[in-house]
Amino acid sequence: ERMPGPTPIPFFGNSLQIKSHPNGVLQYFVENCKRFGPVTRFWIGSKPLVMITDFDDIEILLRTLDHTKKSITYDYIKPLLGEGLVTASGKGWHSDRKMLTPAFHYDIIKRFLHIFRGRVEILLENLEEKVGGDVFDVHELIIGYSLNAMIESAMGITLDLENERNSTYRKALKTVLRLCQDRTFNPFWRSDFVFRRSKAGSEFFQCLDIINDFSMNIINERRRQLKDADYSQLMIDENGEEMKKPFLDSMLMDGTFSDQKILDQVNTIIFAGHESIANGISFTLYNLGQNQDVQRKVYEELLMTCGRNLHHFTATNFRETKYMNMVLRETFRMYPSVPVFGRYVESDLKLKNTTITAGTSVSCFAYLSHRNPEVFPDPEVFDPERFADESRRGRHAYAQIPFSAGPRSCIGQKFALVQVKLVLGEVLRRYAILPGQKIGQIRSMFTLKPEGGIRIRVRRRSSSVVMIFTYRRGTWNS
Ligand code: HEM
């Protein structure tokens, strides 16, 4: 009650102000958290929501296993994600997290590299069509890559998804995410009974059916394949040891996951994975287009570390491309794909200067904490040097946390970074990114999505004219 925050009105709390803010939900929270300070209280209808931006407070919340339950902002995405890893809590979440963690180990990711490379080749063909043309939304192209790469690797299914089913799924997902956000801040839609009977509700559930069908097809197809194959032999490595199983296989073979739980987890991984990878790649390309000097340095580093064998990206190459790492860190600082992540505290939580009472939702506002001018001066300026070793020394460990931190941090971080770097390496080796259109207003809160997309232009690099890439049976030749 005593915490600073915008004045609520009865029944609605701050929902109406949030919903009708001219620059969108995200900007509403940015403006108010800047105004009211590092711990700002809002009312979503009659439910309190506290947004925190102080690094110490964020660490206190994220480090503990005492508060794993998700905040009210996840309530309406539950029909999509059910008891999947993002939305589950307590013992169920803990045991699933333990069981599924090996599926995202680097040993598994290494086995997927040829899949990612194959998919990048298709992406490059699509980019080729854009050469010399006007600005285009690169996010739309990259999302085609990331959705396919995710399904082919984590799910073990090769579908030709550059087709209608893919775009139907994408459209349905976009609608569901938009309606989840709208519902969170619309007090009239809080009741399931009312929402189900509204036009938005019926659109929501129709789209949910499309998404569930899409995921069920994948699950059933993989189940069929596993039945036909002698999997026990397939999963033995050259030393006779049993190999770690990829994500979907590990659940299908475990035997303890119900069909509903498998569906929840598949929906979760597809949703959590492909959109954020596409965001990371697209925002980086955008930043490189706007900052030609930075792009030149990234390109020079790529040529120095990988040379003509860039496409055989190895674990060593990933470590060697230090400047690219700085560029990625800076991009994720400015544009964290997941700008807000929260917990519901079931017992009092003592922060640095205040105590949050039990029964409150507390959200870490990474989008804003990443813009703390005391740690990142001129926060709207893209400057990878902020992440040079000397600049990082002594900085708070929670100052930049695009993958969250602590026990509920992103399970797919390595999986994502390998792909982001691989795709960037391949794209930049062939194409120069030219300045595009300045990014529009970012309104959404679940994942960062600028209005009008992420628009860049590309030019073929002259040196790449002499390089002809072919892709045969999982290996690259040039
Ligand atoms: C650049 C790419 C990515 C970013 C920036 C990112 C960011 C995040 C963040 C901030 C969280 C915490 C969310 C929360 O507390 O609500 C999270 C959780 C999660 N992410 Fe990612 N993610 C990325 C890619 C991926 C990929 C590729 C996968 C799957 C293959 C994935 C799967 C998950 C899952 C399952 C969780 C929930 C973990 C748990 O609560 O135990 N993410 N991610």
Residues whose N, C-alpha, C, O or C-beta is under 5 A from the ligand:
A	BS01	HEM	L85 V86 R97 I269 A272 G273 S276 I277 G280 S337 V338 F341 G342 I401 P402 F403 S404 P407 R408 S409 C410 I411 G412 F415 A416
